[in-house]
Amino acid sequence: MSQKSWSNKQLKRLGNAIRNNEEPSADLPDYDEVMMFYNDVALKTQSRLQNLDWEPLLGARPIEITSRSKTLDTLRQKLQRKATLQLPSVQDIAGVRFEAEMTLDEQDIVTRAIAGMFDHDTKECSKDLREKPQSGYRALHLRLDLECRVEVQVRTHLQGKCANMYEAAADLYGRDIRYDSIPEDRSAGDEVRDLHGISERIAVIENARNRQTRSEISMNDFISRHPEAQNYESIQSAQKIAAELSLKIAEMEEEILYACDRLKNQFNHRQREKQEGQCQDS
């Protein structure tokens, strides 16, 4: 693993050089060396998460755990957006993503498990972006103080799908759309607003599924303690309603996935047009 061979003061000066798009002085650490260190910490965090047995909580459902470090361009843009932000204080240079098919309650439990694994207090290190999303972005974030600061993003598969769409849109229309900016171009603006709408519909679906899952758990627990209840008309009626609700939620999810695929195709088409235009200009 790469070793940290610089002081916070040097890191701050490197951050100022990056912010101002200047060549760092010779006494400062090399940017690639710094990024290698952050990337190694992210990979180490990712490995610890992958080695934990998640089956008791999530069953056999697939889990995607990835890591990444910020690119130079995205780091510079972040430093430029916040003039007082110093490089050692940037939370998400080292980033890890935990994504799975799970309910909101399960997402909470996963978050607590990760915090506990690294001896952090969930209330102090977590940030909930589900009820108050950032420009449509929904997730649970953990901010860990390890060898350096590491951000762990815990996302459901629908939250991840929407976040990936925002990344694709940001590549086309600029990263400011992640901070509530709407492109002036009419069609581009409409697409970003469509993303906001998709995010809101995802919230509706996930809250409905969470409530339904709680009800099913409660009902199954009651029946396990009172087997004769399976023959109660009220229980049978509730089970029928639950099945109908499951079907409706699944239909809503299919509609969301279709809308995401449609927007993705539009983004891919616009990206090709952009690249072709750049080739013609050169």
N, C-alpha and C positions, 0 to 999 in steps of 0.2 A: 504493500500500500504506500502511496506517496506520502511524504512527510511534510508537515507545515514548517517552513523555514523562514517565515516573515512575521513581522509584528503587525498589530492592528493599525498602527500609525502608517506603516508602509502600504497596507491594504487600502486605507482611506485615500492615500495619495494616488494609488493606482486607480481607484474608483473615480477620482477627480479627473485624471487624465483620460479615462474612458468616456466620462460625461462630456468633456470638452473636445473629444476626438483629437487628442494630442498624443504624440509619441511619449511613452513613459521614460523617465530618466533612468540612467544605467543602474542606479542603486535600488531600483524597485524590482519586485519579483516579476518573472515572465508571466504573461496572462495565461498561456497554455499550461504552464506549471500549476498555477492557481486553480484553473478549471479541472485539471487532472486530479488534484486533491479533493475538490468538491465532488467530482464524479465518483471517486473511489469511496467516499463516505456514503454517497447515495446508493452505490452498488452494495456496500456492506449492509446498509439498512434494508434494502430490498431482499438480500439473502436471508436475513433474520426473519423477515415476514414470511418468506416462502417456506422456511423450515418449520414454521408453526403449523400444527394440525388444526385446520379450520373445519374439518368435517363434522365435529360435534355441533357446530353452529350452523353451517351452510350446507351440510350434506355433501352430495356428489356434484353440486353445481360448480361449473367452471369458474375459476378465479384468475384474473389477470393482474399481475404485480410487475410493474415496470419502473425504471428510474431514468432520469435524465438530468443534465445540467444546462443552464441557460446558454443560449448563443450570445456572441458578443453584441450583435445588433439589438436583440431584445433586452439585454442587460443595459446597454447604453440608453435605449428609449425609456426604460424604467427610471434610471438615474436622472435623466433629463426631465421627466414628468414631475419628480419630487426633488427640488433643488437642495433640500437639507438632508436627503437620504445618503448615508455613507455605505460603502461597499460591505463592510463587516456586518451591517444591520439588515442587509437584504435577506429576507427569510427564505426565498425559494430558488436560490442559485442551485442548491442541491435539492432535487425534487423526486418524490416517489409517489406512484399512483397505485391504489388498491381499488380494483373494480370487479363487481360481481352482481349477479342477479340476486337481489335481496330487498326486503322491506325496509321502511324507514327505521323501524324498531331494531332490526338486525344491523342496520348501518350504525346506529348508536352503539350497539354492543361491540361491533368490530372496532369502532373508534376507541371505546374504553379499553378494549383488550390491547390495542397497539400502544396506547398511552401507558398502560400498566407494564407492558413488556420493557419499556424504556424508563420506567420509574418516574413518570410524569403524572401530574394531576390533570385529569381530563378537563375540568372546569377552567383551569388556568391556561392550558395549552391548546384548546380547541376553538375553532371559529365555525359557527353554523351559518352557511350561506343558502340554506334551503327556503326558509320563510322570508328572508330578505336577500334575494339574489343580487349579484353584481352584474348588471346589464344582462340579465337572463341566465347567468351562470349559477348553477346550484350544485353544492357538494358540502361535505364536512372536511375541514382542514385541521390538521394537527401541526403545531409548530414545536419541533423538538430541538433542544439544545444538546448536541452531541459533540463530536470533534469540531464541528461547525454547525451552523443552523441548518436544519433539514425540514422541509415541508412535506407532509404526507397528505395526499388528497384521497379521501375515501368517497367513492362514487358508486351509485347504482349503475346498471348497464344503460338505463335511459338517460341519466344525468351525464354519463360518459359520452353517449351518442350525441347529445346536444352540445357538449363542450367541444367535441371534435369538429362539429359543424361550425362553431364559432371560430375555431382555429383556422379552418379553411377559408371562412369569410374574412378573417383578419389578414390572411396572406394576400387577399385580393384588394381589400378596401382600407387596410391600415389597422394597426392595433388599437387605435383610439375607439373603435366600435366596442371594445371590451370595457370601456369606461363611459358608456351611455351616449357616445357620439353616433349620430346618424349621417351616413354619406349624403352629400348634396345631390348626387346623381339619383334621379327618381327611381329607376329600376333597382339600383343598388340599395337605396333606402328602403324600398318595399321588401327586399329580400332580408335585410337586417330586422325589420319589423316582424316579418314572418318567423324569424328565429325567436324573437321575444315571445310571440304567440305560442310557438311550439313549447318553449320553456314553461309557460303558464299552464298549458294543457298537461304537460308531464307532471307538474305539481298536483293537479287535480287527480290524475290517474294514481299517482303514488300515495296520496293521502287516502284515496278510496280503497286501494288495495291494503293499506296498512290497517284501516278500520275493519275491513272484512276479515283479514287474517286474525286480528285480535278476537273478533266475534267467533270465528271458527275454533280457535284455541279454547276459548271459554266454553263453547258448546260441547266440544269433544271431551273436555275435562269433566263437565257435568254428566255427560252420558257414561263416561268411564266409571264414575262414582255411583251412577244410578242407571244401570243397563236397561231397566224397564222403561226409561224415558224415551227410548227409540220408538216406542209405539204411541207416544203422545202426539195428538194431532198438531199441537202448537210447535213441537220440535220438528215434525215432518214438514210443516209449513215453512219454518225458519230455514231448514236445509234446502228446500226448493228455492226460496228467495236468494239464499247464498249462492246456489249454483247459477241462477240467472244473473246475479251480480258479477260473478266470476267471468261469465261469458261476455257480458257488456264491457268489463274492464279489458278483457283480451281483445275485443273488437276495437276499442279506443286505442290500445297500444299498437295494433296493426295499422291504424290510420296514421298514428304518429310516425311509425317507421317508414310508411309510404311517403309521408311529407318530407321526412329527412332525406330519403333517397332521391326525391324529386329535386330538392334544393342542392343536394350533392352533385347531381348531374348538371345543374345550372352553373354551379361554381366551377366544375371541371371544364365546362364549355367556355366560360369566361376566362379561365386560366389559360386555356389553349389560345384564345383570341389575344390575350395579353402577351403571351410568349411569341406568337406570330408577328404581332405588331413590333415587339422589341427586335426581332430578327430583321424585319424590313427596315427599321430605323438604322440598324448597324450595317 
